[in-house]
Amino acid sequence: MKLRRQQEAVHRILALLRQHISPSSYRVCHMRWMEQRTIQQIAMDLHLTPERVSYRLHRLKKRFRLLFDQTFGNSFSPLP
């Protein structure tokens, strides 16, 4: 039950993230985090350099953490 609530929370944060980033950045996020594609695969599919993909992922992680902390603060406990 706790795992399900945490998964739902992460999905809510991803929905918020999508509102704050460009569609192409969200596509990078989805391809990496949901589809588990490599940086090289994403770069080829989106006609970007691997460095650009890495840069976007780094910025997305920062934005995700910020939204997560703003939403949950210290009330989100990790699974054991």
N, C-alpha and C positions, 0 to 999 in steps of 0.2 A: 504494500500500500504506500509506504514512504517513497519507494523508488518511482512509482507512478506519479505521485505528487511532484517529485523533483523533475521528472521528465516533462510534465505539463508546464512547470515553471520555466524550464529552459525553452520550451516552445513559445511561451508568451514573450520571453526576452527576444527570441529570434524574430517574432512578429514586430516587436518594437524596433529592432535593429533595421528591419526591412524598410520601415518608414523614414529612417534617418540616413540611408545610403542610396547610392545610385543603383539602378537595375543591373548594370554590369558588375558592380562590386558585390551585389547580392548573389549574382550568378556564380562568381568566384567562390563565395562563401558556401553556397549550396553544393557546388561540385566537389569542394574539398571536404567539408564536414559531413554532408549527407551521402554523397555518392562515393566518398573515399578515393577520389582520383588523385593522382600525383600532381605535383606542381608542373612538371613537364607536360602532362596530358592536358591540363587546364590551359597552359600557355599555347599549346598547339591548337586546341579547339577554339580559343578566343582570339587568336592571332596577337598574343602578347608575348613579351619576353618572360622567361622564368623569374627574372629579377623583379619585374613589375608585379607578377602574381604574388611573389613572396612579400613585397611591400604592401600590397593590398590586404593580404592575409594578416600581416602584422597590425595594420591599422584597424582591421575588423575585430581582431582580438581585443585591442585596447577599447574600442567602442563597446563591444559586448560586455567586457568587465565593468566599464563605467555604468552602463544601463543596468547590469545585474546588481551592482552595489547600490545604485540609486533606488532600485525596486525592492531589494530584500535586506540590505544592510547586513546586520549580524544575525538575522532571524533564520537564515538558511543553514541548516546543519548538514555536513557531508554524511554520506552513507558509511557505515562501519567497514 
